[in-house]
């Protein structure tokens, strides 16, 4: 081959190589851009883009006039996100720097590891709620040395497990415990160990002391040996939070809430790895009244069934209504979180926004209560109890309810003593230890013997059942004796007797003799039938927690109807139930569901989402003549015995006092019911004050409530924005 041919060959080879390289390049390009375009694009996006939640603000709560009761205040949270750590970043060092910053600046940080933060280290397991115990137990089971120690302890102490042994599956023969290996027995016992079984004592007895736990955690989480015990404890608290979240596929958590601007500046200037600042909000309470109605929010707990909430769009760290209206109207108040896709640089800082779904705030929940009126009713209760406490009984409590006649709307629901929702978390230990139980809603949750406040009911039940007529009179001799049993009797408060009385006179004079006879005629089954129709002995339907009360019963072999007929015996009703029964009575028999929801509206007032149910649950056929007879009996009391109090009432009314007998060595409870105006009733009121001695002691309080309602303050409206809808 000559020189020229050799050069040509080389050129051909070079050309072939170039063609081959070009072909390969084109193939790769085609593969990337055509065949696997979507896969590679997604991979590229994932490397620079991360999804983030945009928190939706919770809906506000207002009174019936639009006055805000609970709103939101915008704030910022400090979140530690392990996914933001750069390659080479030490997570323990990053955590230590952040916690030390919080400590130095006096910023509270979240740390639910149930070991005290300072030496001498001790368990705080017994202070955890159910959800926190559940997470801690799951974490202990994930630590092999701790799980083994617990298992061995349970073998020696099987009674420490409260859950029963599971039933064998159908067709499966149970294996005797003694035939199981120690390892298998330990595993089975550990599976049955519940959060309720977990305690500091159990862990210590199992050999898992706080020091032992921290040692195992340091090893598991690679905490540097040169960290002091105090530094290690700081880091362990955060690492524990991250670990329990990983059990539920979460990599981040809110380290500190409601951080201020100077703190944010320190975070930015200090370049704290793994930290990000997120926009959030906290509940702002616009009033110190209505605490028992409004309730509060808290983190999702074991009682909230997190798996089902997760399906509804809740995240692990979301707040949820825990009590009162916050809980009752959670579905309306919970907003819809937005989502955004953001690009970040190698320092984890946002460099661009690629996709955004606007968050949708929760609905406005408008309650039936009037804030001014509610505050006044609470004040009247406090004044009355304070006056009565001059006898040295400072554990007295009280409850009052005001219900709108014909609709069931609750206009006021007051319980004394009360508490401040804006500080209740800080004050919880003190509130919980208070013997007066200020967090307990006496108006809806507590049952009281109704005493003579039940007599208008018994009179109407007797008329409806035909056991008494409008014209019939019963002669009161002062002592009613059970037929054929001289050892069973009841005394009228007027020992000489009232003589001949009809239904109206019996109510006005509160004659025990008359109602004992009427109760005897109706018998217990007859009384209970009508009690249920008037909504007594069952829940009113109000959206917040309440008692069902207690209907009277006959002990075996005894007829207690003659005593139950005038409010004695084993029957208990809440002030709310009593107010609703009076509302049912004076409405002519419309028994409505007591409720707090006036309306739920879209956050921008563009739509009414829901309204409260004002339709009767049942209707009782009360004739005008029967209603007039009972009402006149209650009016007679107002114009007679109670006239010194009702003479200053701005509206005509009917009322009935009641004395609830507790026990021989204790003052009786005072109970009072009334309605107004007399001719066309708008509201029904019930008050119960513990150990007030007699119902008449509550008459001035009732008059104050009526006067407050029928002479309202001038400022009763509030502007809630444009396009406000009427419910």
Buried (B, 14 or more C-beta within 10 A) or exposed (E): EEEEEEEEEEEEEEEEEEEEEEEEEEEEEEEEEEEEEEEEEEEEEEEEBBEBBBBBBBBBBBBBBBBBBBBBEEBBBBBBBBEBBEEEBEBBBBBBBBBEBBEEEEBEBBBBBBBEEEEEBBBBBEEBBBBBBBBBBBBBBBBEBBBBBBBBBBBEEBEBBEEEEEEEEEEEEEEEEEEEEEEEBBBBBBEBBBBEBBBBEBBBBBEBBBEBBBBBBBEBBEBEEEBEEEBBBBBBBBBBBBBBBEEEEBEBBBBBBBBEEEBEEBBEEEEBBBBBBBEBBBBBBBBBBBBBBBBBBBBBBBEBEBEEBBEEEBEBBBBBBBBBBBBBBBEBBBBEBBEBBBBBEEEBEEEEEEEEEEBBBBBBBBBBBBBBBBBBBBBBBBBBBEEBEEEEBEEBBBBBBBBBBBBBBBBBBBBBBBBBBBEBEEBEEEBEEBEBBBBBBBBBBBBBBBBBBBBBBBBBBBBBBEBBEEEEBBEBEBBBBBEEEEEBEBEBEBEEBBBEBBBBBBBBBBBBBBBBBBBBBBBBEBBBBBBBBBBBBEBBBBBBBBBBBBBBBBEEEEBBBBBBBBBBBBBBBBBBBBBBBBBBBBBBBBBBBBBBBBBBBBBEBEEBBBBBBBEBBEBBEBEEEBBEBBBBBBBBBBBEBBEEBBEEBBBBBBBBBBBBBEEEEEBBBBBBBBBBBBEEBBBBBBBBBBBBBBBBBBBBBBBBBBBBBBEEEEEBEEEBEEEEEEB
